[in-house]
Amino acid sequence: MNAPNPNEEDAKRREAEMAAMRQRVLATLLDPQARQRLTNIRLVKPELAAAVENYLINAASSGRLNRAVTDEELKQILMQLQQPKRDFKFGRR
């Protein structure tokens, strides 16, 4: 059997602590409906949810966000961060 490397255990523990800290910060930054919407998005598009979380945490740490974000505000943030979809049109001859 391979014994786990102590450095790997430390890295996993630190990663879990960071994830827990992010969740605590987001719990204070989002109202319940917005938190539920972000959870649903995380299931479908984890990279978009991570981008929104980073945006919210950066906004709060820089002082641009001083109250809980509502569901409507979260929708606006999602629209800003989501990459525009491309339309392809094919001309027929």
ZILINUR-V167846 format. One record per residue. N is the residue number from 1. OMEGA is omega in whole degrees, -180 to 180 (NA if undefined). BURIAL is 1 if it has 24 or more other ideal C-beta (glycine too) atoms within 12 Angstrom, else 0. Layout:
n=N omega=OMEGA burial=BURIAL
n=N omega=OMEGA burial=BURIAL
This chain:
n=1 omega=177 burial=0
n=2 omega=176 burial=0
n=3 omega=179 burial=0
n=4 omega=179 burial=0
n=5 omega=180 burial=0
n=6 omega=179 burial=0
n=7 omega=178 burial=0
n=8 omega=179 burial=0
n=9 omega=178 burial=0
n=10 omega=-179 burial=0
n=11 omega=179 burial=0
n=12 omega=180 burial=0
n=13 omega=179 burial=0
n=14 omega=179 burial=0
n=15 omega=178 burial=0
n=16 omega=178 burial=0
n=17 omega=179 burial=0
n=18 omega=179 burial=0
n=19 omega=179 burial=0
n=20 omega=179 burial=0
n=21 omega=177 burial=0
n=22 omega=-179 burial=1
n=23 omega=178 burial=0
n=24 omega=179 burial=0
n=25 omega=-180 burial=0
n=26 omega=178 burial=1
n=27 omega=178 burial=0
n=28 omega=-177 burial=0
n=29 omega=-174 burial=1
n=30 omega=172 burial=1
n=31 omega=-174 burial=0
n=32 omega=-179 burial=0
n=33 omega=179 burial=0
n=34 omega=178 burial=1
n=35 omega=179 burial=1
n=36 omega=179 burial=0
n=37 omega=180 burial=1
n=38 omega=177 burial=1
n=39 omega=178 burial=0
n=40 omega=179 burial=0
n=41 omega=-179 burial=1
n=42 omega=179 burial=0
n=43 omega=-175 burial=0
n=44 omega=-177 burial=0
n=45 omega=-177 burial=0
n=46 omega=-179 burial=0
n=47 omega=177 burial=0
n=48 omega=178 burial=1
n=49 omega=179 burial=1
n=50 omega=179 burial=0
n=51 omega=179 burial=0
n=52 omega=179 burial=1
n=53 omega=180 burial=1
n=54 omega=179 burial=0
n=55 omega=-179 burial=1
n=56 omega=-179 burial=1
n=57 omega=178 burial=1
n=58 omega=180 burial=0
n=59 omega=180 burial=1
n=60 omega=-178 burial=0
n=61 omega=179 burial=0
n=62 omega=175 burial=0
n=63 omega=180 burial=0
n=64 omega=-177 burial=0
n=65 omega=-176 burial=0
n=66 omega=177 burial=0
n=67 omega=-179 burial=0
n=68 omega=179 burial=0
n=69 omega=179 burial=1
n=70 omega=180 burial=0
n=71 omega=180 burial=0
n=72 omega=178 burial=0
n=73 omega=178 burial=1
n=74 omega=177 burial=1
n=75 omega=179 burial=0
n=76 omega=179 burial=0
n=77 omega=179 burial=1
n=78 omega=179 burial=1
n=79 omega=180 burial=0
n=80 omega=-174 burial=0
n=81 omega=-178 burial=1
n=82 omega=-179 burial=0
n=83 omega=-178 burial=0
n=84 omega=178 burial=0
n=85 omega=-179 burial=0
n=86 omega=175 burial=0
n=87 omega=177 burial=0
n=88 omega=178 burial=0
n=89 omega=180 burial=0
n=90 omega=177 burial=0
n=91 omega=179 burial=0
n=92 omega=-179 burial=0
n=93 omega=NA burial=0
